[in-house]
């Protein structure tokens, strides 16, 4: 049932060009959790590990219709279940700006 407060948003896979926005969201999550965020070296590794020749994770960005920058992100990675003999998806982070 509509409440009049719904927002439209778009999800898309992040690219290397989105790296700075992804880092900004990761830092916002760290601040929200009152944890230290990734330092400069960690940030460089995050970009390379996410968008290099052999990506270790996928990052997805959420865009609100009213915001020019992404308002949220998710980081996922493929795992493998030996008991089910199937790939599985692991959700590492999910965050949406509180506002």
Secondary structure, DSSP 8 states (H G I E B T S, - for coil): ---S----EEEEE--GGGHHHHHHHHHHHHHHTT-----HHHHHHHHHHHHSTT-S-EEEEEEETT-SS--EEEEEEEEEETTTTEEEEEEEEEEE---
